[in-house]
Amino acid sequence: MEKKNIEITEDKLEELEKQTKDKFTNKLITDLKKQINSNEPEMFKRLNFLRIIELIEHENKGNKLDKFRNNKYKDIAFELEISLRSKKRKMTLNGEFLLNEISNMIQKEFDLEPMHLYEFQIGKYKFGPECDEWQEIFDSLDDYKLGSAISAAGLDRGDKLKFLYDFGDKILFSIEILDVKKLNVDVKK
């Protein structure tokens, strides 16, 4: 079912209302219910409807990601190859590293200024710094563990992720997972 062809009805909006717990999304649904029979141009109603659907999809992704957030990855290391055009760097990182820490490492390793927005695209998920009021750009913030993000996306050895640095210049890095290693971590009691 294509989003653009869905008829906007009160029943459909009530169905969407049941799918979200987000106050902002519910406010948009309430407003659109009032607009359905108004003289408001159809284009505006359609844009509001599509935004509601996108927000609910975004919320669902966030809920799925939350299931992985508290998993421990101290005994897993990810060997990564980070590429930008012809430059390549290898890093082996414990799964407990946060994405914002990895962003800092990449920026330092490739001599980039640390002042720009960035995002990690890991599978179907996007992670980045807090930057907008409603957090619609990213599925989760960059305080997410590398191991959690890779696990939630279902990625493994040989898969790739992306790191977009500077939304203006669009400097796009490719990151390949070369290996996933189980570490022998001594647990002292």
C-alpha positions, -999 to 999 in steps of 0.1 A, spaced: 0 0 0 15 33 -11 13 61 14 3 87 -13 -28 67 -23 -43 63 12 -76 81 16 -76 105 46 -106 96 67 -115 100 103 -114 62 107 -78 61 93 -68 89 116 -83 70 146 -63 39 135 -31 60 134 -39 75 168 -39 39 183 -4 34 168 14 62 186 21 74 222 38 105 210 20 137 222 32 158 192 20 132 167 -14 129 185 -17 167 183 -11 166 145 -38 139 142 -63 159 162 -55 190 140 -59 170 108 -93 156 120 -105 192 122 -91 199 88 -107 169 69 -140 187 62 -125 222 60 -118 243 29 -81 238 35 -64 228 2 -61 190 -2 -23 193 -7 -19 206 29 -41 178 43 -20 153 23 13 168 36 1 167 72 -11 131 68 22 120 53 41 137 81 20 118 107 27 85 90 65 93 89 64 102 126 47 70 135 73 50 114 100 70 131 85 62 166 83 24 157 120 24 147 129 41 179 109 15 199 127 -13 181 161 3 188 153 7 225 151 -31 228 189 -32 220 200 -1 239 209 -18 272 226 -49 258 263 -53 268 290 -55 242 322 -53 262 332 -88 251 327 -80 213 351 -61 191 343 -48 156 372 -45 131 362 -17 108 376 -2 76 367 34 72 370 47 37 368 82 22 376 82 -15 411 67 -17 419 71 21 414 41 43 418 36 80 413 4 101 400 6 136 392 -22 160 366 -10 185 348 -25 215 311 -27 210 306 -4 240 319 26 222 293 52 216 286 65 181 295 101 191 329 88 203 334 70 170 324 102 151 351 121 171 377 94 162 368 95 125 369 133 125 403 133 142 417 105 120 407 123 88 416 158 100 380 172 99 366 200 120 344 188 148 318 215 144 295 200 117 264 179 118 268 142 109 249 110 108 256 73 109 234 52 86 235 17 100 211 -6 82 177 12 80 185 33 110 200 68 112 218 81 143 231 116 149 236 144 174 207 162 190 199 189 165 162 195 160 133 202 183 112 172 174 141 148 166 126 138 132 159 136 114 174 107 133 159 74 145 181 77 176 208 100 190 245 93 188 247 82 224 240 47 211 265 19 215 282 6 183 273 -30 192 236 -21 199 233 -3 166 249 -31 145 228 -57 163 195 -38 159 203 -34 122 211 -71 118 246 -64 103 276 -87 104 310 -93 89 311 -80 53 282 -55 58 287 -18 54 274 13 71 277 50 62 290 80 80 279 114 65 299 143 78 288 179 71 253 180 57 264 209 34 295 194 18 281 159 22 314 141 29 303 104 28 324 77 44 319 40 38 325 18 68 329 -20 63 327 -45 91 358 -66 84 354 -89 114 334 -94 146 355 -109 173 346 -124 207 369 -111 233 380 -130 264 370 -106 291 379 -118 327 350 -112 350 362 -108 386 338 -116 413 
